[in-house]
Amino acid sequence: MLIYDAISPAPRCLRMFVLEKGLRLPAVTVDVTRGENREAAWLAVVNPAGQTPALRLDDGTVLAEAVAIAEYLEDLYPAPALIGTTPEERAQTRQWWRRVELNVTEFIHNAFHYAEGLPRFTPRIPVAPEAAAGLKRIAQDRLAWLDGLFGAGPWLCGERFTAADIWLYVWLDFGLGVNQPFDRQLPKIGPWFERMAAQPSASVSCELLAAA
């Protein structure tokens, strides 16, 4: 297998997932700042959607979307479980994962495209700079909503550290650097973020897999 890695939040989510799994997988770095992932060779051979990360399997098949790749790796390497060991656990993880993606991280993502990332993304995708401020506000509102759903912890799925924690952490950490800081006084997510930041994989995942 070969991971196509990049300096971007979604690839970092996958890096942190791989690190928590204790896996060592070969990787190459894709220069998304230069737009390598939008070039004809990438679109034709790796991912026609023009996104990272991607995973090339031994038979040449390429999987895209960080969530799908994580699910695939969990099936191949079930321990330690980051999605779950039972149908109930897996459903609970996916429940929180979806809450995180649909209500928080997608708004952070698009707000970056339309504001701080505007010079980079204007030639590549439709952009709506007039929407950026509203998207940032919605992301913060939904994060407060998520805080209200947070149970006894210490993780989103109670005692289980899961992929849902990884996805939320990476995107909130990304937001800190792109003018989207979150309210560190949120009673559940504030302390949770500090616990996440203390995970060894949090700091190591800042490095590309090919350089590790």
C-alpha positions as CSV (number, residue, x, y, z in Angstrom):
1,M,0.0,0.0,0.0
2,L,1.0,3.6,-0.6
3,I,-0.4,6.7,1.1
4,Y,-0.5,10.0,-0.9
5,D,0.1,12.4,1.9
6,A,0.0,16.2,2.0
7,I,0.2,19.3,4.2
8,S,-3.6,19.7,4.8
9,P,-6.1,18.8,7.5
10,A,-7.7,15.8,5.9
11,P,-4.3,14.1,5.3
12,R,-3.3,15.0,8.8
13,C,-6.5,13.3,10.1
14,L,-5.4,10.1,8.3
15,R,-1.8,10.5,9.6
16,M,-3.0,10.7,13.2
17,F,-5.3,7.7,12.6
18,V,-2.4,5.7,11.2
19,L,-0.1,6.7,14.1
20,E,-2.8,5.7,16.7
21,K,-3.0,2.3,14.9
22,G,0.7,1.9,15.2
23,L,1.0,1.3,11.5
24,R,4.0,2.1,9.3
25,L,2.9,2.5,5.8
26,P,4.9,3.8,2.9
27,A,4.0,7.3,1.7
28,V,4.8,10.0,-0.8
29,T,4.1,13.7,-0.4
30,V,1.8,15.6,-2.8
31,D,2.4,19.3,-3.1
32,V,-1.1,20.7,-2.8
33,T,0.1,24.2,-2.4
34,R,1.6,24.1,-5.9
35,G,-1.6,22.3,-7.1
36,E,0.0,18.9,-7.9
37,N,-3.3,17.2,-7.0
38,R,-5.0,19.3,-9.7
39,E,-2.7,18.3,-12.5
40,A,-3.7,16.0,-15.3
41,A,-1.4,13.1,-14.2
42,W,-2.9,13.1,-10.7
43,L,-6.5,13.3,-11.9
44,A,-6.0,10.5,-14.4
45,V,-3.9,8.1,-12.3
46,V,-4.7,8.8,-8.6
47,N,-7.9,10.7,-7.8
48,P,-10.1,12.3,-10.4
49,A,-11.7,14.4,-7.6
50,G,-8.3,16.2,-7.2
51,Q,-8.1,15.7,-3.4
52,T,-5.8,14.3,-0.8
53,P,-5.2,11.9,0.9
54,A,-5.4,8.8,-1.2
55,L,-4.4,5.2,-0.7
56,R,-3.0,3.0,-3.5
57,L,-3.7,-0.7,-2.8
58,D,-1.3,-3.5,-3.8
59,D,-3.5,-4.4,-6.8
60,G,-3.4,-0.8,-8.1
61,T,-6.8,0.2,-6.8
62,V,-6.8,3.8,-5.4
63,L,-9.1,4.7,-2.5
64,A,-9.9,8.4,-1.8
65,E,-11.5,10.3,1.1
66,A,-9.8,10.2,4.5
67,V,-12.9,8.7,6.2
68,A,-13.2,5.9,3.7
69,I,-9.5,5.1,4.0
70,A,-9.7,5.1,7.7
71,E,-12.6,2.7,7.6
72,Y,-10.7,0.4,5.2
73,L,-7.6,0.4,7.5
74,E,-9.8,-0.4,10.5
75,D,-11.2,-3.4,8.7
76,L,-7.6,-4.6,7.9
77,Y,-6.1,-3.8,11.2
78,P,-8.9,-3.9,13.8
79,A,-6.7,-3.4,16.9
80,P,-6.5,-1.0,18.5
81,A,-10.0,-0.2,17.5
82,L,-10.6,3.4,16.6
83,I,-14.0,2.9,15.2
84,G,-15.3,0.0,17.3
85,T,-15.3,-3.7,18.0
86,T,-19.1,-4.2,18.0
87,P,-21.9,-2.9,15.8
88,E,-23.0,-0.6,18.6
89,E,-19.6,0.8,19.2
90,R,-19.1,1.4,15.4
91,A,-22.4,3.1,15.1
92,Q,-21.7,5.4,18.1
93,T,-18.4,6.4,16.6
94,R,-19.9,7.1,13.2
95,Q,-22.7,9.1,14.9
96,W,-20.1,11.4,16.5
97,W,-18.0,11.4,13.4
98,R,-20.9,12.6,11.3
99,R,-21.8,15.3,13.9
100,V,-18.3,16.6,13.8
101,E,-18.0,16.6,10.0
102,L,-21.5,17.9,9.0
103,N,-21.8,20.5,11.7
104,V,-18.3,21.8,12.4
105,T,-15.4,20.8,10.2
106,E,-17.1,21.3,6.8
107,F,-17.9,24.9,7.8
108,I,-14.3,25.5,9.0
109,H,-13.1,24.0,5.7
110,N,-15.2,26.1,3.4
111,A,-14.7,29.3,5.4
112,F,-10.9,28.8,4.9
113,H,-11.5,28.4,1.2
114,Y,-13.4,31.6,1.0
115,A,-11.3,33.7,3.3
116,E,-7.7,33.1,4.2
117,G,-7.3,30.5,1.4
118,L,-9.0,32.6,-1.2
119,P,-5.9,33.4,-3.3
120,R,-5.0,29.7,-3.5
121,F,-8.5,28.4,-4.2
122,T,-10.0,31.0,-6.5
123,P,-8.4,29.4,-9.6
124,R,-9.4,25.9,-8.5
125,I,-12.9,25.9,-7.2
126,P,-16.0,28.1,-7.1
127,V,-15.6,30.5,-4.2
128,A,-18.0,32.7,-2.2
129,P,-16.0,35.2,-0.1
130,E,-19.2,36.8,1.0
131,A,-20.1,33.6,2.8
132,A,-16.9,33.3,4.8
133,A,-17.9,35.3,7.9
134,G,-21.2,33.4,8.2
135,L,-19.5,30.0,7.8
136,K,-17.1,30.8,10.6
137,R,-19.9,31.9,12.9
138,I,-21.9,28.8,12.1
139,A,-18.9,26.6,12.9
140,Q,-18.5,28.2,16.3
141,D,-22.2,28.0,17.0
142,R,-22.3,24.3,16.1
143,L,-19.2,23.6,18.2
144,A,-21.0,25.0,21.2
145,W,-23.9,22.8,20.3
146,L,-21.6,19.8,20.2
147,D,-20.2,20.8,23.6
148,G,-23.7,20.5,25.0
149,L,-24.0,16.9,23.6
150,F,-20.7,15.9,25.1
151,G,-21.2,13.3,27.8
152,A,-19.1,12.3,30.8
153,G,-16.0,11.8,28.6
154,P,-13.1,11.9,28.6
155,W,-13.7,11.3,24.8
156,L,-16.6,11.9,22.5
157,C,-17.5,8.3,22.8
158,G,-17.1,8.2,26.5
159,E,-14.2,6.0,27.6
160,R,-13.3,5.1,24.0
161,F,-10.8,7.2,22.1
162,T,-12.0,7.1,18.5
163,A,-11.6,8.5,14.9
164,A,-14.3,11.1,15.8
165,D,-11.9,12.6,18.3
166,I,-9.1,12.7,15.8
167,W,-11.2,14.4,13.1
168,L,-12.5,17.1,15.5
169,Y,-9.1,17.8,17.0
170,V,-7.2,18.2,13.7
171,W,-9.7,20.6,12.3
172,L,-9.9,22.7,15.5
173,D,-6.1,22.8,15.6
174,F,-6.1,23.9,11.9
175,G,-8.7,26.6,12.7
176,L,-6.3,28.1,15.3
177,G,-3.9,29.0,12.5
178,V,-6.4,30.3,10.0
179,N,-8.3,33.0,12.0
180,Q,-10.9,30.5,13.3
181,P,-10.0,30.1,17.0
182,F,-12.6,28.3,19.1
183,D,-13.8,29.2,22.5
184,R,-11.4,27.5,24.9
185,Q,-13.8,28.1,27.7
186,L,-16.3,25.6,26.4
187,P,-16.7,23.4,29.5
188,K,-16.3,20.0,27.7
189,I,-14.5,20.7,24.5
190,G,-11.9,23.0,26.1
191,P,-10.5,20.4,28.5
192,W,-11.0,17.7,25.8
193,F,-8.8,19.7,23.4
194,E,-6.0,19.8,25.9
195,R,-6.2,16.0,26.4
196,M,-6.1,15.6,22.6
197,A,-3.1,17.9,22.3
198,A,-1.3,15.7,24.9
199,Q,-1.6,12.6,22.7
200,P,1.8,11.8,21.2
201,S,0.2,11.4,17.8
202,A,-1.1,15.0,17.9
203,S,2.4,16.4,17.6
204,V,3.9,13.6,15.5
205,S,1.1,13.9,13.0
206,C,2.2,17.4,12.1
207,E,5.0,15.7,10.2
208,L,4.4,14.1,6.8
209,L,4.5,10.3,6.8
210,A,7.2,10.3,4.1
211,A,9.4,12.4,6.3
212,A,8.8,10.4,9.5
